[in-house]
Amino acid sequence: VQLQASGGGLVQAGGSLTLSCTTSGIHIGFAWMNWYRQPPGKQRELVASITTGGSTNYVDSVKGRFTISRDNSKSTVYLQMNSLKPEDTAVYYCHGSWGPRHQYDSWGQGTLVTVSS
């Protein structure tokens, strides 16, 4: 199983970015897919999740600004980020878990998002 995150970059506050997580070796429709982020000097936190049924959840700080989605035909998960703030600056990681008890999981490498004020 491989997950590869891309789409990070430098953006001004108020701008938008879309992150992509391309996968192989897994059917993302049968997995819970997540985006995490780790700001400089801070712990990694869960930002957004999408379940096998398509339900989505977000950390309070990004609700209304970020949208997680997936395209099963492309084996890709997206994170649309709007109205970006400097505090959104972080390395963003995609993660997937699957199995009857979600006992299997895999991480992608991070992609850096830098939001300038």
PyMOL commands that set and color helices and strands:
alter all, ss='L'
color gray80, all
select helices_A, chain A and resi 28-30+60-62+72-74+86-88
alter helices_A, ss='H'
color red, helices_A
select strands_A, chain A and resi 2-6+9-12+17-24+32-38+45-50+56-58+66-71+76-81+90-98+104-107+111-116
alter strands_A, ss='S'
color yellow, strands_A
deselect
rebuild
show_as cartoon
